[in-house]
Amino acid sequence: MPSLSRYNPQKIEKKWQKHWEKTRAFKADDKSTKEKFYCLDMFPYPSSHGLHVGHPEGYTATDIVSRYKRMKGFEVLHPMGWDAFGLPAENFAIKSGVHPQETTLKSIDTFKKQIKSLGFSYDWDREINTSSPEYYKWTQWIFLELYKKGLAYKKKAAVNWCEECKTVLANEQVIDSKCERCQNEVIQKDLEQWFFKITDYTEDLLQGLEKIDWPEPIKLMQSNWIGRSEGADIEFKIKNSKFKIKIFTTRPDTLYGATYMVFAPEHELVQKLKNQIENWDEVEEYIETSQKKSDLERTDLQKQKTGVELKGLKAINPANNKEIPIYISDYVLISYGTGAIMCVPAHDERDWEFAKKFNIEIIKVIENGQSDEECYIGEGKMVNSDEFNGQDWQEAKKNITTKVQGQLTINYKMRDWLISRQRYWGTPIPIIHCEKCGEVPVPEDQLPVKLPTDVDFKPTGESPLASSKSFHDLECPKCGAKEGVRRESDTMDTFVCSSWYYLRYCDPKNDKAFVDNELLKKWMAVDLYVGGAEHAVMHLIYARFIYKALKDLGHIKIDSKVDHDEPFQKLRNQGMILGEDHQKMSKSRGNVVNPDEVINEYGADTMRMYEMFMGAFEEVKPWEPKSIIGIKRFLDRVWMVSIDNIENEKKYKKIESKSIHKTIKKVTSDIENFKFNTAIAQLMIFFNGENSKPDWRSSIDEKNKVLDLKAL
């Protein structure tokens, strides 16, 4: 018998990949009575560049767990699909004239071939594509369900606007005051926009974090983004005016130390009182400058504070009736709270810096032995606060609030989710505008509202759908009018599509409902979700909101003993894979590693095992080509002891029971705890510790318990 001394991945991997596809080996059975396990990757955007070596890291981890769970007797749902809408395909269409659908389908084909070449155990019968009408019909249906309940609405708002992309950006899509897509500066612009009322779910979203097994940094990021703060609403009168201004403060105990107020430049009272403002030209110039900045730029704690006093205006401190000056400053946002704040420079570092710059009075009202020449933000006893002197600061919070007739309340930093986009390649918003009837939702039997093809992709600041004649050729479903009737021409943020895709995997071919509830009961919630930490305050919070909203609306009914208020029970984030130069991979640096090249040279098994062996799963680590060779040699050794080589049978020795069981225990524990690198290390120790090869015939059953290296 010929010796098979080396593992030939090009031959063996292709053989088994074809077998798995032909037999549909990883198809999840909806009728199975086994305990279910829903294992999910964050589905990729199919870019024209194809996979990079960072993609397989998370996919390999979920594949290991999926195969492990199957071996343990679970019915595993492990699907894959495509987050296919988005700016890159549309931007390419602008430059090349090639329709986004054509480039998207081509990219999907490339991604799918690459993923299949890696041997992952996906159920391809459940493949979804968010840009297909069969999928976005139900994205539109979800919009309409939210609209009926007042959770989707339109209003005029100051929004983040990218001049290069000619579209609105959510706050989360603005990084360091720049568009995350094109890196150009973001400005503020007033536009009519569609929103989802995610703020109705602030407490649910916060409390739900306590029920799920997620990395603590992700929970903290979501908690901070929601920004719950307890405090009081207090009214200040404007001198010589009928107007009052309500402010929210977390420290009503410091009210006696409030020596000035700051309004957001856009605050309506600034315009209403302009005739009383003595330096209006200076104020107006500052307002115009502020409107060119994004919210994130304006609230950057590192930047120097700017502002202008509204000369001629004074506010009255309700605690001591003292007159205090009013300023406008761009660090106060009109979208947060009431768009105005009271400022206590002795006990707030930002207020301290501002007061020092503009020579504003500083009055200490909390005493704890600190110097008058420094800002103190801690606890202590009240001073310079009339009848409240000597009281503990916590006690004074309630007492001072009562004195000034304030109201204890809770405030949140998170704003409603802006979903409008002035782009083509997205889900059309299913609303009709009729001059007679106003906003009219598209009837359900007319869904999907499909994207037209007669459009001009060139950005104008208005949605490309506005230029389509066919798209607006319709009659009002309410009154039947054909004149003065147009469809909504904005499309939805692509995060709307990805906010519910995990539900569609449960029933991807259903054309009667977004998903059959019996199949929701079968598969939900997702037991393991793996993807990048960069989605903490975008996709992950939006998906949780949509799930909770659909549940409240009666579309998700899971009568289980398990608490299914959350869609993703367990979340794990993979660390970024850097280039060989320890820098983030990018074309400009020339350090991008193509997985196809690695597979062609070493095989998919080697690449998968190498990525799991690079370091702790959640840590950032560099690509090191020399280490791949070591993994390939190890797999060659695994191959040699795994084949029934009769020629060398006399050299085998019986495996030690203690060694095999130690390895089984270690690898099992490490897989369940996402410590794949140490699981592989234990396998290496196991092989190296056996001086020769184990007796194949006497130990084959025990070996198969641990050496399912296709899982690694």
N, C-alpha and C positions, 0 to 999 in steps of 0.2 A: 504493500500500500504506500502511495507517495506521501512524503512528509509535507504537512501544511504548517510550516514553521512561522509564517508571517500572516498577519491579518490583512486581507485585501478589501479595504472599505469600498472602493469603486464597484467591485463585483457584488459583495455581500449586502451592502446597504441598499443598493438599487433593487436587488432581488426581493428583499423583505418589504421595502416601501411599496413595490408593485403588488405584493401579496396583501398587505394591509388595505390598500386602496380597492383591490378586486373583491376582497371578502368583507369590506366595510367593517373592519375589525374593531373600530372605536366608536361605532354608532351607539348612541344612548337610547335605551329602550324605555319609552314612555309607560309601558305596561308592566315593567319589572316590579317585583315585590321586594327586591333587595333594598337595603337602606341606601338613600341617595347621597351623592356628593357632587356639588356644583363647583367646579374649578374654573376660574375665569381670568383671562389676561385682558388688560386694557387694550382694546382693539386699535390697530395702527391707522394712521393716515397714509394711504398708499402713494407716496411721493414718487416722482419720476426717477429718483436716484436709487430706488430699490432698498433692500435691507442694508443696515450697517451692523457691525458686530455687537452693538449695544442691544439690538432687538432680541437676539437669541438668548440673552442672559435671563430675562424674565420668563421667556417661553420655555426654556429648558427647565427652570425651577418648577413651573406648573406641570410640565410633562412628567417630571420625576414623581411629583405628588400624585398625579392622576394615575400613573401606572402602579404606584405603590398602593393606592386605594383600591384599584381594580383587583390586585392580588389579595387584598384583605377582604374581598367579597362585596364591595360597594358597587352600586350602579352609578357610573361616573358620567356627568355631563361636562364635556370639555370642548367648547365651540370656538370658532374664529370667524371674524368678519371684518368689515372695512368702514372706517370713519371717513367717508369719501367726499363729502362736501368741503369747501374751504377755499381760501384765497390763492394758494399756489397754482391750482389748475386754471383759475380765472385770470390770474396775472399772465400765465403762459399764453392763454387765448388772446389777451390784449396784444402781446408781442408777436405772436405767430399766426393768429387767425384760426388756429385749430380749436374746435369746440371742446369745452372742458370735459364733456362726457367721453369723448374719444380718448383723450389723454388719461382720464381716470381709469377707464376700462383696461387700457394698455398697462397702466401702472399696477392695477390689481392683478393682472395676469402674471406680471413679473414677480410681484410679492408672493403670490400663491405658489409659483414654481420654486422660489427660493425656500419658502417655509416647508414645502413638501420634501425638498432635498435634505432638510435637517432631520427628517424622521419623527416629527412631533405627532402625538396621538390625538389629533383633532377629529371631531365629528363634522366632516365637511358637508353633510346633509343639512346642517343648520346654518350654513354660511349666509350672512346678510350684508347688504350694501346700502348705506344710508341715503345714497343719491338715487336709488331706484324708486319709481313711483309707488311700487308695492310696499315699500317701507315708509316713505315720507307721507303717504296717505294717512298713516296712523300717527305720525308726528303732528300733522294738521288736525287730526281728530282730538288729540290730547290738548292742543291749543284751544280748540273750541270748547272742550269740557271745562278748562280753566276759565275761559271767557264767560261762559254761562254763570259761573259762580263768583265773578268779579275778581278772579285771580290773574286775569290778563286784561290790561287796560292801556290806553294811549293818553299821553300828556306831553305838554311842552316842557322841556328840561334842558338845562345846561349839560352838555355831554362832551366826552372826549372825542375829538375829531382829528383824523389823520389826513393831512392835505395830500400826501403821496398816494395813499390807498383810496382816498375819497370816501371814507366810511367812518361810522361811529365805532368806538371801541369801549368795551366794558372796562371798569377800573382795573380789573385783574389782568387786562391785556396791555396795560401801560407799564412799562418797566423803566425806571429812572427817567420818567417824563418823556419816554420815547415809545413808539409803536413797536410791539414785540415782533411784528412781521418784517417791517422794512427799516426799523431803527431811526425813522425820522421823528422830528419833534411833534408832540401832540398839543393841540390848542383846545380851548373851550368854545363851544358853539351852541346856540339855542335852537333846538329842533323839536318837532313833534315826533315822539318815539313810542314804541311799544315796550311794555314792561310786564314781567311776572311778579306777583306780589309775594315774594319770598319772605318779606318782613313779617307776614302773618305767622311764620313758622320759626321765628327766632328761638323761642323757648324750647320747642320740640327739637330743633336742631342741636341746641346746647345740651339738653338732657339726654338725648340719644347717644351722645359721645361716651356716656358712662356705661353703656350697655354693650359696646363693641370692642373686639380685640384688634386695635389699631396701634401703630407706633405712637408713642406719646408726643413726639414733635408734630405729627400731623394733627392730632387732637388739639394741641395747643395753638397751632396756626389757625384752625377753624374757629376755635374759641375766641382768639384775638380778632379774627376777621369779623365775627358777629359782634364782638365788643360790648358785652353787657355791662352796664354801670348803674349803680343805685345812687340816687341823689334827690334833688328837689327842683321844681319849677318855681321861679321867683320873678315877680314883675318889677321893673324899674320904670318910673315916669320920666318922660322927656320934658324938660323945663320949657315953659311958655308954649306948650303944645297939648293937643288932645290925645296924643299918641302915648301908648305904653309899649314896652318891649319885654317880652318874656324870655328868660334865659334858663338853661339847665345847668346845674352845678352839682358835682359830687361832694363838694365841701361847703355846705351852707353854714357850717360852724365858722368859716372864715369871712363871712359877709361884712363884718366891720372893717376888714382889711382891704375891701374892694375899693381901689382908688382911681380906677378908670374902666371904661368898657371898650370892647372892640367889636365892630360889625364886619360881616363879610362885605366885600366891595359891591356885591350884587344885591345887597339887602334892599327891599322895597322902600324902607323908610328913608334911605339915603336920597332917593329920587323925590319922594314926597316932601322932604324937608329941604330940598336944594335951595329954595329961596332964602332960607335962614342961614345957609352955610356961606360964610364970608370968603372962603378961599376955594370957590367952586371949580375954577379952572385947574387948580392943582389936584383937587379930588377927582375930577373927571379924567384927567390924564392917568392917574394911578389906576382907576377902574379899567381903563382901556388896556393898560399894561398887564393887569391881573388876568384879564380874559384870554390872554395868549398862553397862559400856563395851565398845565394839567393839575388835577387835585393832588396827585402824589408829589409833584414838584413843589406845590404850595405848602404842603405839610411836612416837607423834609426837615427833620430836626437839626440837620447839620448846617442848613443854610442860614445866613444872617437874616434876622427879621427886618421887614420893611413896613412902612405904614404912613398914614397922613392923618393929622388931627382934623376933625370936623369943627372948625372954628365957628363959634356962634351957637353951637349946640352943647347942652349939658344934660346929663342924666342925674336922677336923684336916687342916692343910695337909700333903700327903704328901711334899713336898720338904724341909721343915724341922721337921715334927711340931709346929708351933705351933698353938695353939687360935685360931680366928677366929670372929667372930660371924656369925649367919645372919639375914638379913632376908627379908621378902616384899615384892615391889614389882610393880605392874601392868605395868611395861614389859617384864617377862619373860613370855613366852607359853608355856603348857603344850604348845602344838602345835609348837613349834620346838625341835629338839634334844631334850634330856631334861627341859626345863622348869626347869632350874637352871643358874646360871652362876657361875664364879669371877670375882672382881672385882679388877682391878689398877689402882687409881686413879692411880698415877704414869704409866701408859702407855695410858690409855683415857679420852677426854674425858667420856663418860657416867659412868664409874665415878668420875672425879675430882669431878664435880659432886655426885654422891650422897655421896661420902666427906666432902666439905667441908660439906655440909648436915647430916650426922649425926655429924660430928667423929670420923671413922674414920681409923686410922693410914694413912699414905702412905709406901711404901718404894720408892725408885728402884732398878731392877735393870738398866737399860740406860743406859750413859753415852755422851754425845756432846757434852759441854760445855754442856749446858742448865742453866738455873737450877732449883733445888729448888722454886721457887715456881710452876712451870708444869708442865702435862702434856706429856709428850714421847711421840709415837707412832711415831717413826722407828726407824732401825737404829742399831747401835753395838756397843760391847763390854759384856760382862756385868760387873756389880758387885753386891755384897751377895748373892751367889749361891753361897757356899761354894766347892767345888772347881771351879766353872765360871767363876769370876772371870777376866776377861781373854779369854775365848773370844768369837769372833764370834757374834752373835745367831742366825744361821742354823745354825751348827754346834751351838749350845746347844739348839736345838729338838729335834733327834734325841737328843742326849745326856741331856737332862733327862727326856724322854719315856721313855727306856730305864730310867733310874734309878727312876722311880716306877711302872714296869711299866704304862705307858700304851700306847695303841695308835694309831698314825698312821692317820688315816681321812679320808674326804671327807663333808661334810655339805651339805645343800641346804635352801634357804629354802622352796621351793615345796612346798605340801601337796597331797594328793589332791583331785581335783575333786568337790566336793559337788554332786550333781545333783538331789536331792529338792526338790520344791516343794509346799507345801500349798495348791495352787490347782487350779482346774478346767481352764482353757483351756491345756492342754498335752498332751503325749503320755503316755498311761497307762503306768505301769511294768508290764511283763508278768510279774508274780510273783503266785503264789497262796500264801496262808498257811493251812496245814492244821494243826489241833491235833495230829493223829497224825503227819503226815509232815514238818512244819516248812515251810521255804521250798520251793516247787515252781515251777519255771519253766513258763510257759505253753507247751504244745506248739506247734511251728512251724505245724502245719496249722490251729491255732485263731487265728492272727493274721489281721487286727489285732484287738487288744482295743480295742473302740470306746468312745468317750466316751458315757455315758448322758445322757439328757435330763431325767430325774426327779431334779434336784438343787436344792439351796438354795445360791445363790451367796454369801450373806452370810458374810463371814469370821468364823470361830469359833476359829481356831488349829488346826483339824483340816481336812483336805482336804474340799472339797465332795463328792467322790466317796464319802466315808464315809457320806453321808446317802442315797445312792441304793439303793433296794431291788433294782432290776433288775440293777445292776452286780454285786451280791454273790450273785445267785441262780445258783449253779453247783455242780458237784461236783468233788472233787479228782481231777485227771487221773491221779494215782498210785495212790490207794487206793479211789477211787469214793465217798468219804464226802460227804454233803450237809450234815451238821451240823458246826459248828465250822470252816467253810471260808469264807474271805473273800479277795477280791482286794486287792492292794496299792492303797491309795487315794491315794498321792502321785503326782504327775505329774513329768515330767522338765523340767529347766531347758531353756529354749528354745534355749540354745546347743548342746544336743545335736542338735537338728534342723538347725542351720546348720553343724554340724561335718562334714557329708558331702554337702550338696546339690550341690556342684560335681561329684560323681561321678554323681549321678542325672541330671544334664543330658545325660550321655553316652548314656543309655538310659531316658528318662523314662516310657515306656509299658509297661515290662516288668513283668508280674505273676508271673513265675516266679523272679526273682532281683532283688537290689537293683540290679544292673547286669550286663550281659553282659561277660565279660572281654575278648572280642575288641574290643568297642567301647571298653573302657578302654585297650586297647593302641592303638586308633586315635586317641583324643583326649587322653588324659592324658600329661603333666601340663599344668596351666593355664599357658599361656605368658605371659599378662599379667593381673594381678589389680589392680583399682582400687577403693579405698574409703577410709574415714576412719581416721586414725591412732589414734582413740580405741579401736579394737578390738585394739590391740597385744597386751595380756595377757589377753584373753578369747577372742573368736572365733578369732583367728589362731593362738594356741597350742593351743587345743582342736582345731581342724581338723587341725593338723599331727599331734597325738597320735592322733586317730582314724584318719587315713590310715596312719600307721606301724603302729598296732595291727592294722588290717585286713590290711595287707601281711604282717605277721608271722603272722597267723592263716591265711594262704593264700588270702584272698579277693581280693587284688589281685596279679595275676601279669603283670608287664610285662617281656617279654624283649627289651629294647631296649638299644642301645649307650649311649643317653642315661641318665644317672643319674636315676631317678625315685623316690628316697627321700623327696622333698619334693613336696607337691601343687601349690605355687605357685612357679614359677620366677622370676618378676619381679613385684614389688609396687610400686605407686606410690600415694601419698596426696594427695588434693586438699586445698587449704587452705580454711578456712571463709570463706564469704561473709557479711560483716557488713551491717547495715542502713546506710541513708544517713547515720545519725548516728554511724557507726563503732562501734556497739554490737552485741552478738549479737542476732540477730533473735528477737523473742518477742512474743506477743500483748499482754503487759502493757506493753511499751514502745511498741506501736503501730507498729513499724517493719518488719513482715513484708511481703515482696513476693510477690504471687501470680503465678506464671508464666503463668497463663491470661490475665491482664490484659496482660502484656507481649506475649504471642503475638498477642492480638487487635489490639493497636495497631501492632506493628512486624513481626510474623511470627516463625516459629520460627527461620529462618536468622539473623535479626538477633540474637535472644536467644542462640543457640548461639555465634555468632561473638563477641558481646560478652563472654560469660563466659570464653571462651578468651583474649580480648584484655585482660582486666582486670589481669593481672599474671602473675607466674610461677605455674605450676599448683599448686605445693605451698604457696604463701604465703597468709596471711590477707589479704583485701582487701575494701574497702567497696563497696557498690552505689552507682553514680553515674548517675542517670537521664540527665544531659546527654550522657554519653559514648555512650549507646545511639543517640542521634540521629546521631552521627558515623558509627557503624557502619552505620546504615540508609542514609545518604547514600553510603557507600562501596559497599554492595551495589547500590544503584541504578546506580552507575557501572559496576560489573561487569556488570550486566544489559545496559546500553547497548552495551558492547563485545562482548557474547557473542551477541547476536541478529544474524541475517543481514539487516541493514537495508539493502536495496538503494538506498533513497533517498539514503543518506549514503555510499554506497560510494566516491565520488570523494574524500571527505575522509580516507579511511583511508590510512595509510602503512605500509610494510612494517616489521615488527618487527625489531629488531636481535638477531642470533643470540647475541651475547655477553650481552645483558641477560636474555634468556629462560633461557639455560643457567645463569647465575648464580642466578636465582630458583629454578629447578628444584633445583639443588644445595642451596641454603639451606633451602628448604621441606622437602625430603626429609630432610635431616639433623635439622631441628628437630622434625619429626613423630616420628622415631625416638627423639629425646631428650626428648620431652615439653615442648618449648619452643614451645608453640602461639602464644604472644603474639608472639614474634619472627618466627615464620613469617608471621603475618598482617601484621606490620609490613613484612616484605620484600615481600609482595604489594602493599601500599599504595605502597611506594617504586617498585615495578615499574610500577604503573599511572600514578602521578604523573610518572614519568620519561619515559614515552612521551607526548610533547606532544599527540598526538592519539590516534586509535584504530588498532590494528594492522590490516593487510590481512587480513580474515576468511578469504578464500579461500586465500591463500598461506601463512597461518600457523596454520590451524585445527588441524592435527595436533599442532604443537608446543604450542599453547595448552592443548590437552586434557590434556597431560602434567602441567600444573601447576595449571590452574584448575578442578580439581574442588572447587569451593567448597562443595558439599553436604557434603564431608567436614569442612569448618570451620564 
